[in-house]
């Protein structure tokens, strides 16, 4: 009996490792893909605002990439999406808007989406803003490893989108290693929350 349980546990562990590696392969094969094209709006997906006492350099890189995409004329508007960080009491979208303005993007071209607490909500709440404003197309900006999952969710939500990866952020290695697990979690849930 113990032997059967042991074999079953080994099989389950093997399947789990295989699923993780398959998801990791999907992320690696689909990250760094820029599909940049003309759109109505650029969406920067939120992230933790601070790392210790400093602004999160990964979030800063995301916002800078979004500002650059707007500056290059791919879209006129920048949506920054992210809700309340309970740890610091900071609203991600507000911090992101400040970064965009410090990088020279006029305040009137930045639209805040301050409620989202997940990637799915970033996309869903931004879709509502787009519908209200008559926008049809969006360029999604985030870190390269995050964009494959964001693309799958955007497709499920019916968004017409392109992708623009921000520069790699070495500080986010733990999030990169966790991403396959998050991908599997959402796949099991049917890409819903």
PyMOL commands that set and color helices and strands:
alter all, ss='L'
color gray80, all
select helices_A, chain A and resi 2-30+57-71+92-102+107-109+119-133+144-156+170-188
alter helices_A, ss='H'
color red, helices_A
select strands_A, chain A and resi 41-45+50-51+54-55+77-81+84-85+90-91+110-113+137-143+160-166
alter strands_A, ss='S'
color yellow, strands_A
deselect
rebuild
show_as cartoon
